[in-house]
């Protein structure tokens, strides 16, 4: 198989070739490493590869699992792999090696994925753009002067550039959906509790953080969700389970949906006209498919929401970094942390238990109020981003003109629609339905009721058929070499 052919397939397509013995898993792994060699110098998405794994892959019997032998990359934050580095994009953790596999990592392997390396993340996943002092800036394959999004921008750039068909991602404030929107990919943030955080933690960021992947196709997203969403031993709770596999929702009748849409953020950041117009076109398309579509708006106490979210991000952060510093034999300082991260560390030291109680109250009210507002609808449609991908450097954590709280707001200007649903726990998906006049991706976000990923997958699949994006290839892509 040639690299040009490899890059045309999604994950399930490659797995089918393996099962038919038209290609073997070692050949796919070698092609992925070849793609890294050709395009990664331009986009800086993959920060480490494991070429030694190619030689131990079987050329005979195909691997088990739905993604039999498909190459895969882990984000440098979240799910860990025993014996491999996880540095979280930080000089503080340079050289840190994980001591165990996360349950999610084990699930990735059982799904048949071949773990071949790590992708870049901003320091401790704090930015809407993947840039760090440790690994440099990750660039968007659609325009190398622009951001790939964050904090899963390394994974998104790698998938968009044809290195792998899908890659691990996590989302604490939009970190799956932002890079999916910026790079023209499918990015599903599952419901709170859908994917285990074990054994290291019960939840991440008080339930705001979830993990899954960015992909090129809805069916890959559905299949991976089937593979990794089974409750793990010791999980603190088990949410409602699907009535049938998510893959069966792909191509299934969508049914009649009530869809609200808005182009007005609940934050003081306007949507640029080109993206607002694209959102209205998708709303009209959904109406043309037979759904009831209505303009609606959400009212959110934005300032309180941002303050409460920052408290939840920060509470205990200082203790965690002090522990990391002790383990690594380093000091928390300007030499080991970027200015925004250091500001967060210092802010965390000022917090009191009463601040956490206040924040919990704000987030609880936000969840209840949002739930009431959306009771009349099955889905909410918004643009994923308010602007097209911004120039490298706009959301760098290596700045000194704002503190952590100001930086969090700065990052929110491009994605005010996404973070609310980390707070509510609802599933949300970004799908690459539109393009700008200049050819950049424009993602659309659909949000469902808690636990209802099935409806998102059914509609996203129907939209993928109505507006196919498979053949949209960025200028920097492995098939072009």
Sine and cosine of phi, psi and omega as CSV:
sin_phi,cos_phi,sin_psi,cos_psi,sin_omega,cos_omega
0.00,0.00,0.68,-0.74,0.05,-1.00
-1.00,-0.02,0.37,-0.93,-0.04,-1.00
-0.87,0.50,-0.60,0.80,0.02,-1.00
-0.87,0.49,-0.64,0.77,0.01,-1.00
-0.95,0.31,-0.71,0.71,0.01,-1.00
-0.79,0.61,-0.71,0.71,-0.11,-0.99
-0.95,0.32,-0.17,0.99,0.00,-1.00
-0.99,0.11,-0.27,0.96,-0.12,-0.99
-1.00,-0.10,0.52,-0.85,0.26,-0.97
-1.00,0.10,-0.04,-1.00,-0.08,-1.00
-0.89,0.45,-0.72,0.69,-0.02,-1.00
-0.91,0.40,-0.53,0.85,0.06,-1.00
-0.90,0.43,-0.68,0.74,0.05,-1.00
-0.91,0.40,-0.66,0.75,-0.01,-1.00
-0.88,0.47,-0.59,0.80,0.02,-1.00
-0.91,0.41,-0.62,0.78,0.07,-1.00
-0.89,0.45,-0.61,0.79,0.05,-1.00
-0.91,0.42,-0.70,0.71,-0.02,-1.00
-0.90,0.44,-0.54,0.84,0.02,-1.00
-1.00,0.09,0.04,1.00,0.02,-1.00
0.88,0.47,0.46,0.89,0.09,-1.00
-0.99,0.10,-0.28,0.96,0.07,-1.00
-0.44,-0.90,0.41,-0.91,0.02,-1.00
-0.92,-0.39,0.30,-0.96,-0.08,-1.00
-0.90,0.44,-0.56,0.83,0.02,-1.00
-0.92,0.40,-0.58,0.82,0.03,-1.00
-0.92,0.39,-0.65,0.76,0.05,-1.00
-0.89,0.46,-0.67,0.74,0.01,-1.00
-0.89,0.46,-0.67,0.74,0.01,-1.00
-0.91,0.41,-0.60,0.80,0.06,-1.00
-0.90,0.43,-0.65,0.76,0.04,-1.00
-0.89,0.46,-0.68,0.73,0.03,-1.00
-0.91,0.41,-0.57,0.83,0.07,-1.00
-0.91,0.41,-0.62,0.78,0.04,-1.00
-0.91,0.42,-0.63,0.78,0.08,-1.00
-0.85,0.52,-0.73,0.69,-0.03,-1.00
-0.87,0.50,-0.59,0.81,-0.11,-0.99
-0.99,0.11,-0.66,0.75,-0.13,-0.99
-0.95,-0.31,-0.39,0.92,-0.09,-1.00
-0.90,0.44,-0.54,0.84,0.07,-1.00
-0.84,0.54,-0.41,0.91,0.01,-1.00
-1.00,0.03,-0.57,0.82,-0.11,-0.99
-0.96,-0.28,-0.33,0.94,0.04,-1.00
0.81,0.59,0.79,0.62,-0.01,-1.00
-0.99,-0.13,-0.59,0.80,-0.07,-1.00
-0.97,-0.23,0.84,-0.54,-0.09,-1.00
-0.98,-0.19,-0.20,0.98,0.06,-1.00
-0.33,-0.95,0.63,-0.78,0.11,-0.99
-0.84,-0.55,0.28,-0.96,-0.02,-1.00
-0.86,-0.51,0.95,0.32,-0.06,-1.00
-0.89,0.46,-0.38,0.92,0.00,-1.00
-0.90,0.44,-0.33,0.95,-0.02,-1.00
-0.97,0.24,-0.37,0.93,-0.02,-1.00
-0.89,0.45,-0.64,0.77,-0.10,-1.00
-0.94,0.33,-0.36,0.93,-0.04,-1.00
-0.99,-0.12,-0.08,1.00,0.03,-1.00
-0.96,0.27,0.57,-0.82,-0.04,-1.00
-0.98,0.21,0.69,-0.73,0.12,-0.99
-1.00,-0.08,0.03,1.00,-0.05,-1.00
-0.98,-0.21,-0.95,-0.30,-0.06,-1.00
-0.87,0.48,0.71,-0.70,0.00,-1.00
-0.92,0.40,0.43,-0.90,0.03,-1.00
-0.92,0.40,0.37,-0.93,0.09,-1.00
-0.99,0.12,0.20,-0.98,0.03,-1.00
1.00,-0.06,0.35,-0.94,-0.06,-1.00
-0.91,0.41,-0.44,0.90,0.02,-1.00
-0.96,-0.28,0.77,0.64,-0.12,-0.99
-0.78,0.63,0.97,-0.23,0.10,-0.99
0.99,0.17,0.19,0.98,-0.05,-1.00
-0.98,0.19,0.74,-0.67,0.02,-1.00
-0.91,0.41,0.53,-0.85,-0.12,-0.99
-0.49,-0.87,0.50,-0.87,0.02,-1.00
-0.81,-0.58,0.63,-0.78,0.07,-1.00
-0.99,-0.11,0.68,-0.73,0.15,-0.99
-0.91,0.42,0.53,-0.85,-0.03,-1.00
-0.98,0.20,0.60,0.80,0.01,-1.00
-0.17,-0.99,0.63,-0.78,-0.01,-1.00
0.99,-0.16,-0.81,-0.58,-0.04,-1.00
-0.83,0.56,0.75,-0.66,-0.05,-1.00
-0.95,-0.33,0.38,-0.93,0.10,-1.00
-0.84,-0.55,0.82,-0.57,-0.05,-1.00
-0.83,0.56,0.74,-0.67,0.06,-1.00
0.99,0.13,-0.02,1.00,0.01,-1.00
-0.91,-0.41,0.46,-0.89,-0.04,-1.00
-0.92,0.38,0.59,-0.81,0.27,-0.96
-0.62,-0.79,0.94,-0.34,-0.13,-0.99
-0.94,-0.34,-0.09,1.00,0.05,-1.00
0.82,0.58,0.50,0.87,0.04,-1.00
0.92,0.40,0.36,0.93,-0.14,-0.99
-0.82,-0.57,0.65,-0.76,0.11,-0.99
-0.90,0.43,-0.44,0.90,0.03,-1.00
-0.87,0.50,-0.55,0.83,-0.07,-1.00
-0.95,-0.31,0.28,0.96,-0.01,-1.00
-0.81,0.58,0.83,-0.56,0.03,-1.00
1.00,0.05,0.00,1.00,-0.02,-1.00
-0.93,0.37,0.72,-0.70,-0.01,-1.00
-0.93,-0.38,0.74,-0.67,0.00,-1.00
-0.93,0.37,0.61,-0.79,-0.05,-1.00
-1.00,-0.07,-0.23,0.97,-0.02,-1.00
-0.44,-0.90,0.29,-0.96,0.16,-0.99
-0.99,0.16,0.69,-0.72,0.24,-0.97
-0.93,0.36,0.42,-0.91,0.09,-1.00
-0.84,0.54,-0.58,0.81,0.00,-1.00
-0.91,0.42,-0.65,0.76,0.05,-1.00
-0.87,0.50,-0.68,0.73,0.04,-1.00
-0.88,0.48,-0.61,0.79,0.02,-1.00
-0.92,0.39,-0.61,0.79,0.07,-1.00
-0.86,0.51,-0.68,0.73,0.01,-1.00
-0.91,0.42,-0.69,0.72,0.00,-1.00
-0.89,0.45,-0.44,0.90,0.06,-1.00
-0.96,0.26,-0.09,1.00,0.04,-1.00
0.99,-0.10,0.06,1.00,-0.04,-1.00
-0.96,0.26,0.62,-0.79,0.06,-1.00
-0.99,-0.16,0.92,-0.39,-0.05,-1.00
-0.98,0.18,0.91,-0.41,-0.15,-0.99
-0.90,-0.43,0.00,1.00,0.01,-1.00
0.26,-0.97,-0.15,-0.99,-0.04,-1.00
-0.86,-0.50,0.52,-0.85,0.05,-1.00
-0.92,-0.39,0.42,-0.91,-0.11,-0.99
-0.94,0.33,0.47,-0.88,0.13,-0.99
-0.60,-0.80,0.49,-0.87,0.16,-0.99
-0.91,0.42,0.31,-0.95,-0.09,-1.00
-0.83,0.56,0.88,-0.47,-0.01,-1.00
0.79,0.61,0.47,0.88,0.16,-0.99
0.88,0.47,0.58,0.82,-0.12,-0.99
-1.00,-0.06,-0.07,1.00,-0.15,-0.99
-0.85,-0.53,0.37,-0.93,0.12,-0.99
-0.98,0.18,-0.07,1.00,0.04,-1.00
-0.76,-0.65,0.63,-0.78,-0.06,-1.00
-1.00,0.02,1.00,-0.04,0.02,-1.00
-0.62,-0.79,0.70,-0.72,0.07,-1.00
-0.49,-0.87,0.39,-0.92,0.09,-1.00
-0.91,0.42,-0.58,0.81,-0.07,-1.00
-0.91,0.41,-0.73,0.68,-0.14,-0.99
-0.88,-0.48,-0.08,1.00,0.00,-1.00
1.00,0.04,-0.18,-0.98,-0.06,-1.00
-0.99,-0.11,0.71,-0.70,0.16,-0.99
-1.00,0.03,0.73,-0.68,-0.11,-0.99
-0.94,-0.34,0.48,-0.88,-0.07,-1.00
-0.98,0.21,0.81,-0.58,0.01,-1.00
-0.87,0.50,-0.32,0.95,0.02,-1.00
-0.99,0.16,-0.42,0.91,0.03,-1.00
-0.28,-0.96,0.93,-0.37,-0.15,-0.99
-0.93,0.36,-0.15,0.99,0.08,-1.00
-1.00,0.06,-0.12,0.99,-0.14,-0.99
-0.93,-0.36,0.36,-0.93,0.03,-1.00
-0.94,0.35,0.47,-0.88,0.12,-0.99
-1.00,-0.06,0.00,1.00,-0.07,-1.00
1.00,-0.03,0.17,-0.98,0.00,-1.00
-0.45,-0.89,0.29,-0.96,0.11,0.99
-1.00,-0.08,-0.01,1.00,0.01,-1.00
-1.00,-0.08,0.58,0.81,-0.08,-1.00
-0.93,0.37,-0.52,0.86,0.05,-1.00
-0.90,0.44,-0.71,0.71,0.04,-1.00
-0.90,0.45,-0.69,0.72,-0.04,-1.00
-0.91,0.42,-0.69,0.72,0.01,-1.00
-0.90,0.43,-0.62,0.79,0.01,-1.00
-0.91,0.42,-0.65,0.76,0.01,-1.00
-0.95,0.32,-0.70,0.71,-0.01,-1.00
-0.88,0.47,-0.54,0.84,-0.03,-1.00
-1.00,0.04,0.07,1.00,0.09,-1.00
0.99,0.17,0.33,0.94,0.05,-1.00
-0.96,0.28,-0.74,0.67,0.10,-1.00
-0.68,-0.73,0.38,-0.92,-0.01,-1.00
-0.99,0.17,-0.32,0.95,0.05,-1.00
-0.41,-0.91,0.43,-0.90,-0.04,-1.00
-0.48,-0.88,0.49,-0.87,0.00,-1.00
-0.86,0.51,0.61,-0.79,0.05,-1.00
-0.49,-0.87,0.36,-0.93,0.06,-1.00
-0.71,-0.70,0.31,-0.95,-0.18,-0.98
-0.55,-0.84,0.97,-0.23,0.07,-1.00
-0.96,-0.26,-0.33,0.94,0.04,-1.00
-0.41,-0.91,0.55,0.84,-0.01,-1.00
0.92,-0.38,0.18,0.98,-0.21,-0.98
-0.96,0.28,-0.16,0.99,0.22,-0.97
-1.00,-0.04,-0.73,0.69,-0.14,-0.99
-0.96,0.27,-0.58,0.81,0.00,-1.00
-0.88,0.48,-0.81,0.58,0.03,-1.00
-0.92,0.39,-0.52,0.86,0.09,-1.00
-0.88,0.47,-0.69,0.73,0.03,-1.00
-0.91,0.42,-0.64,0.77,-0.05,-1.00
-0.95,0.30,-0.50,0.86,-0.12,-0.99
-0.95,-0.31,0.01,1.00,0.06,-1.00
0.98,0.20,0.71,0.71,-0.07,-1.00
-0.81,-0.59,0.13,-0.99,0.15,-0.99
-1.00,0.00,0.80,-0.60,0.01,-1.00
-0.69,-0.73,0.96,-0.29,0.00,-1.00
-0.98,-0.19,0.84,-0.55,0.22,-0.98
-1.00,-0.06,0.93,-0.36,-0.02,-1.00
-0.93,0.36,0.16,-0.99,0.09,-1.00
-0.89,0.45,0.43,-0.90,0.11,-0.99
-0.83,0.56,0.80,-0.61,0.03,-1.00
1.00,0.04,-0.06,1.00,-0.03,-1.00
-0.94,0.34,-0.61,0.80,-0.03,-1.00
-0.89,-0.46,0.77,-0.63,-0.10,-1.00
-0.91,0.42,0.53,-0.85,0.15,-0.99
-0.97,-0.24,0.09,1.00,-0.09,-1.00
-0.95,0.30,0.25,-0.97,-0.06,1.00
-1.00,0.03,-0.04,1.00,-0.13,-0.99
-0.94,0.33,-0.54,0.84,-0.11,-0.99
-0.53,-0.85,0.36,-0.93,0.11,-0.99
-0.99,0.16,-0.71,0.71,0.03,-1.00
-0.55,-0.83,0.20,-0.98,0.09,-1.00
-0.91,-0.42,0.70,-0.72,0.03,-1.00
0.80,0.60,0.70,0.71,0.04,-1.00
0.89,0.46,0.48,0.88,0.02,-1.00
0.99,-0.12,-0.13,0.99,-0.01,-1.00
-0.97,0.23,-0.44,0.90,-0.10,-0.99
-1.00,-0.04,0.71,-0.71,0.08,-1.00
-0.68,-0.74,0.29,-0.96,-0.01,-1.00
-0.75,-0.66,0.57,-0.82,0.17,-0.99
-0.28,-0.96,-0.96,-0.29,-0.10,-1.00
-0.23,-0.97,0.20,-0.98,0.28,-0.96
-0.93,-0.37,0.60,-0.80,-0.11,-0.99
-0.63,-0.78,0.10,-0.99,0.08,-1.00
-0.99,-0.11,-0.30,0.95,-0.10,-1.00
-0.69,-0.73,0.47,-0.88,0.03,-1.00
-0.91,0.42,-0.60,0.80,-0.04,-1.00
-0.92,0.38,-0.54,0.84,0.09,-1.00
-0.91,0.41,-0.67,0.75,0.04,-1.00
-0.88,0.48,-0.72,0.69,-0.02,-1.00
-0.89,0.46,-0.69,0.72,-0.03,-1.00
-0.92,0.39,-0.66,0.75,0.02,-1.00
-0.91,0.41,-0.63,0.78,0.05,-1.00
-0.88,0.47,-0.66,0.75,0.10,-1.00
-0.84,0.55,-0.65,0.76,-0.12,-0.99
-0.96,0.28,-0.48,0.88,-0.16,-0.99
-0.90,-0.44,0.03,1.00,-0.12,-0.99
-0.99,-0.15,0.20,0.98,0.05,-1.00
-0.97,0.25,0.69,-0.73,0.02,-1.00
-0.85,0.53,0.60,-0.80,-0.01,-1.00
-0.97,-0.25,0.35,-0.94,0.01,-1.00
-0.85,0.53,0.79,-0.62,0.06,-1.00
1.00,0.05,0.00,1.00,0.07,-1.00
-0.86,0.50,0.63,-0.78,-0.11,-0.99
-0.94,0.33,-0.41,0.91,0.07,-1.00
-0.40,-0.92,0.34,-0.94,0.03,-1.00
-0.83,-0.55,0.86,-0.51,-0.03,-1.00
-0.99,0.13,0.12,-0.99,-0.03,-1.00
-0.81,0.58,0.74,-0.68,-0.02,-1.00
-1.00,-0.07,0.48,-0.88,-0.05,-1.00
-0.92,0.39,0.46,-0.89,0.00,-1.00
-0.96,0.30,-0.40,0.92,0.02,-1.00
-0.44,-0.90,0.24,-0.97,0.00,-1.00
-0.83,0.56,0.59,-0.81,0.00,-1.00
-0.88,0.47,-0.51,0.86,0.02,-1.00
-0.88,0.48,-0.51,0.86,0.02,-1.00
-0.94,0.33,-0.24,0.97,0.07,-1.00
-0.98,0.21,-0.35,0.94,0.00,-1.00
-0.94,0.33,0.87,-0.49,-0.03,-1.00
0.99,0.12,-0.06,1.00,0.02,-1.00
-0.97,0.25,0.43,-0.90,0.05,-1.00
-0.82,0.57,0.72,-0.70,-0.06,-1.00
-0.98,0.22,-0.52,0.85,-0.10,-1.00
0.99,0.17,-0.08,-1.00,-0.01,-1.00
-1.00,-0.01,0.81,-0.59,-0.02,-1.00
-0.87,-0.50,0.55,-0.83,0.17,-0.99
-0.98,-0.19,0.90,-0.43,-0.12,-0.99
-0.86,-0.50,0.83,-0.55,0.17,-0.99
-1.00,-0.04,0.54,-0.84,0.09,-1.00
-0.66,-0.75,0.47,-0.89,0.04,-1.00
-0.51,-0.86,0.54,-0.84,0.16,-0.99
-0.89,-0.46,0.23,0.97,0.00,-1.00
-0.94,-0.35,0.94,-0.33,0.00,-1.00
-0.92,0.40,0.40,-0.92,0.14,-0.99
-1.00,0.06,0.31,0.95,0.02,-1.00
-0.79,-0.62,0.32,-0.95,-0.07,-1.00
-0.99,0.15,0.75,0.66,-0.01,-1.00
-0.76,-0.65,0.90,-0.44,-0.07,-1.00
-0.97,0.25,0.41,-0.91,0.13,-0.99
-1.00,0.01,0.74,-0.67,0.00,-1.00
-0.91,0.41,0.51,-0.86,-0.09,-1.00
-0.82,0.58,-0.63,0.78,-0.05,-1.00
-0.89,0.46,-0.63,0.78,0.01,-1.00
-0.97,0.23,-0.60,0.80,0.06,-1.00
-0.88,0.48,-0.68,0.73,0.02,-1.00
-0.89,0.45,-0.65,0.76,0.02,-1.00
-0.89,0.46,-0.63,0.78,0.01,-1.00
-0.90,0.44,-0.67,0.74,0.03,-1.00
-0.91,0.41,-0.56,0.83,0.06,-1.00
-0.90,0.43,-0.64,0.77,0.02,-1.00
-0.94,0.34,-0.59,0.81,0.09,-1.00
-0.87,0.49,-0.68,0.73,0.03,-1.00
-0.91,0.42,-0.61,0.80,0.05,-1.00
-0.88,0.47,-0.71,0.71,0.01,-1.00
-0.88,0.47,-0.62,0.78,0.04,-1.00
-0.91,0.41,-0.64,0.77,0.04,-1.00
-0.91,0.41,-0.37,0.93,0.05,-1.00
-0.99,0.13,-0.01,1.00,0.09,-1.00
0.97,-0.24,0.11,0.99,-0.01,-1.00
-1.00,-0.04,0.42,-0.91,0.09,-1.00
-1.00,0.05,0.86,-0.51,-0.08,-1.00
-0.85,-0.53,0.78,-0.62,-0.05,-1.00
-0.72,-0.70,0.64,-0.77,0.15,-0.99
-0.94,0.34,0.73,-0.68,-0.01,-1.00
-0.51,-0.86,0.30,-0.96,0.02,-1.00
-0.68,-0.74,0.50,-0.87,0.08,-1.00
-0.97,-0.24,0.63,-0.78,0.10,-1.00
-0.94,-0.33,0.90,-0.45,-0.04,-1.00
-0.80,-0.60,0.67,-0.74,0.09,-1.00
-0.96,0.28,0.99,0.12,-0.24,-0.97
-0.88,0.47,-0.71,0.70,-0.05,-1.00
-0.88,0.47,-0.68,0.73,0.04,-1.00
-0.91,0.42,-0.66,0.75,0.01,-1.00
-0.87,0.49,-0.71,0.71,-0.01,-1.00
-0.91,0.42,-0.69,0.72,0.00,-1.00
-0.89,0.46,-0.69,0.72,-0.01,-1.00
-0.91,0.41,-0.65,0.76,0.01,-1.00
-0.90,0.44,-0.66,0.75,0.02,-1.00
-0.90,0.44,-0.62,0.78,0.05,-1.00
-0.89,0.46,-0.69,0.73,-0.01,-1.00
-0.91,0.40,-0.63,0.78,0.07,-1.00
-0.89,0.46,-0.60,0.80,-0.17,-0.98
-1.00,-0.01,-0.48,0.88,-0.15,-0.99
-0.89,0.46,0.86,-0.51,-0.04,-1.00
1.00,0.09,-0.07,1.00,-0.04,-1.00
-0.90,0.44,-0.62,0.79,0.00,-1.00
-0.89,0.45,-0.65,0.76,0.02,-1.00
-0.90,0.43,-0.64,0.77,0.01,-1.00
-0.89,0.45,-0.70,0.71,-0.01,-1.00
-0.94,0.35,-0.58,0.82,0.07,-1.00
-0.89,0.46,-0.63,0.78,0.05,-1.00
-0.91,0.42,-0.72,0.69,0.05,-1.00
-0.85,0.53,-0.70,0.71,-0.02,-1.00
-0.87,0.49,-0.67,0.75,0.02,-1.00
-0.90,0.43,-0.68,0.73,0.00,-1.00
-0.90,0.44,-0.60,0.80,-0.07,-1.00
-1.00,-0.02,-0.07,1.00,-0.02,-1.00
0.93,0.37,0.56,0.83,-0.02,-1.00
-0.81,-0.59,0.17,-0.99,0.06,-1.00
-0.95,-0.30,0.56,-0.83,0.17,-0.98
-0.96,0.27,0.91,-0.42,-0.09,-1.00
-0.29,-0.96,-0.01,-1.00,0.06,-1.00
-0.90,0.44,-0.32,0.95,0.00,-1.00
-0.99,0.14,-0.31,0.95,-0.07,-1.00
-0.89,-0.46,-0.29,0.96,-0.01,-1.00
-0.77,-0.64,0.54,-0.84,0.10,-1.00
-0.96,0.28,0.39,-0.92,-0.12,-0.99
-0.81,0.58,-0.69,0.72,-0.01,-1.00
-0.91,0.41,-0.66,0.75,0.02,-1.00
-0.91,0.43,-0.65,0.76,0.03,-1.00
-0.91,0.42,-0.60,0.80,0.08,-1.00
-0.89,0.46,-0.66,0.75,0.06,-1.00
-0.88,0.47,-0.68,0.73,0.02,-1.00
-0.85,0.53,-0.71,0.70,-0.02,-1.00
-0.94,0.33,-0.61,0.80,0.08,-1.00
-0.88,0.48,-0.66,0.75,-0.01,-1.00
-0.86,0.51,-0.56,0.83,-0.03,-1.00
-0.95,0.33,-0.28,0.96,0.01,-1.00
-1.00,0.00,-0.20,0.98,-0.10,-0.99
-0.97,0.23,0.51,-0.86,0.02,-1.00
-0.86,-0.51,0.29,-0.96,0.05,-1.00
-0.83,0.56,-0.55,0.83,0.01,-1.00
-0.91,0.41,-0.49,0.87,0.07,-1.00
-0.90,0.43,-0.65,0.76,0.01,-1.00
-0.91,0.41,-0.63,0.78,0.03,-1.00
-0.89,0.46,-0.70,0.71,0.03,-1.00
-0.88,0.48,-0.73,0.68,-0.02,-1.00
-0.88,0.48,-0.67,0.74,0.01,-1.00
-0.88,0.48,-0.62,0.79,0.04,-1.00
-0.91,0.43,-0.68,0.74,0.03,-1.00
-0.89,0.46,-0.72,0.69,-0.04,-1.00
-0.92,0.38,-0.58,0.81,0.05,-1.00
-0.90,0.44,-0.72,0.70,0.03,-1.00
-0.88,0.47,-0.63,0.78,0.01,-1.00
-0.89,0.46,-0.69,0.72,0.03,-1.00
-0.88,0.48,-0.72,0.69,-0.06,-1.00
-0.91,0.42,-0.70,0.72,-0.03,-1.00
-0.92,0.39,-0.66,0.75,0.03,-1.00
-0.90,0.43,-0.67,0.74,0.04,-1.00
-0.86,0.51,-0.67,0.74,0.01,-1.00
-0.91,0.42,-0.65,0.76,-0.03,-1.00
-0.91,0.41,-0.50,0.87,-0.07,-1.00
-0.99,-0.13,0.09,1.00,-0.03,-1.00
-0.87,0.50,-0.52,0.86,-0.10,-1.00
-0.99,0.13,-0.04,1.00,-0.09,-1.00
-0.77,-0.63,0.44,-0.90,0.14,-0.99
-0.99,0.12,-0.57,0.82,-0.09,-1.00
-0.62,-0.79,0.40,-0.92,0.17,-0.99
-0.87,-0.49,0.75,-0.67,0.06,-1.00
-0.95,-0.31,0.78,-0.63,0.12,-0.99
-0.65,-0.76,0.30,-0.95,0.24,-0.97
-0.92,0.39,0.49,-0.87,0.07,-1.00
-0.94,0.33,-0.71,0.70,-0.02,-1.00
-0.86,-0.52,0.47,-0.88,0.04,-1.00
-1.00,0.08,-0.34,0.94,-0.04,-1.00
-0.73,-0.68,0.26,-0.97,0.18,-0.98
-0.94,0.35,0.32,-0.95,0.02,-1.00
-0.77,0.64,0.70,-0.72,-0.12,-0.99
-1.00,-0.07,0.30,-0.96,0.00,-1.00
-0.87,0.48,0.53,-0.85,0.12,-0.99
-0.80,0.60,0.69,-0.72,0.04,-1.00
0.97,-0.25,-0.41,0.91,-0.03,-1.00
-0.87,0.50,-0.62,0.78,-0.06,-1.00
-0.89,-0.45,0.53,0.85,0.06,-1.00
-0.94,0.34,0.67,-0.75,0.08,-1.00
-0.98,0.18,-0.06,1.00,-0.02,-1.00
-1.00,-0.06,0.73,0.69,0.00,-1.00
-0.86,-0.51,0.36,-0.93,-0.04,-1.00
-0.82,-0.57,0.08,1.00,-0.05,-1.00
-0.99,0.10,-0.20,0.98,0.05,-1.00
-0.66,-0.75,0.43,-0.90,0.14,-0.99
-1.00,0.06,-0.09,-1.00,-0.05,-1.00
-0.86,0.51,-0.68,0.73,-0.04,-1.00
-0.90,0.45,-0.67,0.75,0.05,-1.00
-0.92,0.39,-0.59,0.81,0.01,-1.00
-0.93,0.38,-0.64,0.77,0.03,-1.00
-0.86,0.51,-0.65,0.76,0.05,-1.00
-0.93,0.36,-0.63,0.78,0.02,-1.00
-0.86,0.51,-0.71,0.70,0.02,-1.00
-0.90,0.44,-0.52,0.86,-0.07,-1.00
-0.96,0.29,-0.26,0.97,-0.04,-1.00
-0.89,0.45,-0.48,0.88,-0.01,-1.00
-1.00,-0.04,-0.27,0.96,-0.09,-1.00
-0.58,-0.82,0.80,0.60,-0.02,-1.00
-0.95,0.31,-0.25,0.97,-0.02,-1.00
-0.99,0.17,-0.22,0.98,-0.22,-0.97
-0.99,-0.12,-0.64,0.77,-0.19,-0.98
-0.92,0.39,-0.49,0.87,0.01,-1.00
-0.81,0.59,-0.59,0.80,-0.12,-0.99
-1.00,0.09,-0.15,0.99,0.28,-0.96
-0.95,0.30,-0.58,0.82,0.02,-1.00
-0.94,0.33,-0.72,0.70,-0.04,-1.00
-0.97,0.25,-0.37,0.93,-0.04,-1.00
0.99,0.11,0.05,1.00,-0.04,-1.00
-0.95,0.30,0.50,-0.87,0.09,-1.00
-0.97,0.26,0.58,-0.82,0.00,-1.00
-0.54,-0.84,0.61,-0.79,-0.04,-1.00
-0.77,-0.63,0.66,-0.75,0.16,-0.99
-0.97,-0.24,0.78,-0.62,0.02,-1.00
-0.82,-0.57,0.63,-0.78,-0.14,-0.99
-1.00,0.09,0.95,0.32,-0.17,-0.99
-1.00,0.07,-0.37,0.93,-0.13,-0.99
-0.74,-0.67,0.22,-0.98,0.10,-1.00
-0.69,-0.72,0.49,-0.87,0.04,-1.00
-0.97,0.22,0.16,-0.99,0.05,-1.00
-0.86,0.50,-0.50,0.87,0.03,-1.00
-1.00,0.05,0.05,1.00,0.07,-1.00
1.00,-0.02,0.16,0.99,0.04,-1.00
-0.99,0.10,0.52,-0.85,0.01,-1.00
-0.91,0.41,0.54,-0.84,0.16,-0.99
-0.78,-0.62,0.92,-0.40,-0.03,-1.00
-1.00,0.00,0.50,-0.86,0.09,-1.00
-0.89,-0.45,0.72,-0.70,0.01,-1.00
-0.98,-0.21,0.76,-0.65,0.17,-0.99
-0.90,-0.43,0.70,-0.71,-0.03,-1.00
-0.86,-0.50,0.72,-0.69,-0.01,-1.00
-0.91,-0.42,0.09,-1.00,0.10,-1.00
-0.92,0.38,0.40,-0.92,-0.03,-1.00
-0.80,0.61,0.76,-0.64,0.06,-1.00
0.99,0.12,0.02,1.00,-0.11,-0.99
-0.95,-0.30,0.82,0.58,0.12,-0.99
-0.88,0.48,-0.46,0.89,-0.06,-1.00
-0.86,0.51,-0.69,0.72,0.01,-1.00
-0.91,0.42,-0.64,0.77,0.05,-1.00
-0.86,0.50,-0.69,0.72,-0.05,-1.00
-0.93,0.35,-0.65,0.76,0.03,-1.00
-0.87,0.49,-0.75,0.67,-0.04,-1.00
-0.94,0.35,-0.68,0.74,0.02,-1.00
-0.87,0.50,-0.60,0.80,0.04,-1.00
-0.91,0.42,-0.67,0.74,0.03,-1.00
-0.91,0.42,-0.62,0.79,0.02,-1.00
-0.94,0.33,-0.56,0.83,0.06,-1.00
-0.89,0.46,-0.56,0.83,0.05,-1.00
-0.97,0.25,-0.59,0.81,-0.03,-1.00
-0.96,0.28,-0.60,0.80,0.00,-1.00
-0.76,-0.65,0.98,0.21,-0.08,-1.00
-0.88,0.47,0.68,-0.73,0.04,-1.00
-0.89,-0.45,0.03,1.00,-0.10,-0.99
-0.82,0.57,-0.63,0.78,-0.12,-0.99
-1.00,-0.03,0.10,1.00,0.09,-1.00
-0.98,0.17,0.93,-0.37,-0.09,-1.00
-0.88,-0.47,0.79,-0.61,0.01,-1.00
-0.95,0.32,0.30,-0.95,0.00,-1.00
-0.85,0.53,-0.57,0.82,0.06,-1.00
-0.98,-0.18,0.97,-0.25,-0.10,-0.99
-0.44,-0.90,0.62,-0.78,-0.09,-1.00
-0.89,0.46,-0.42,0.91,0.00,-1.00
-0.95,0.31,-0.22,0.97,-0.04,-1.00
-1.00,0.02,0.03,1.00,-0.03,-1.00
-0.95,-0.32,0.00,0.00,0.00,0.00
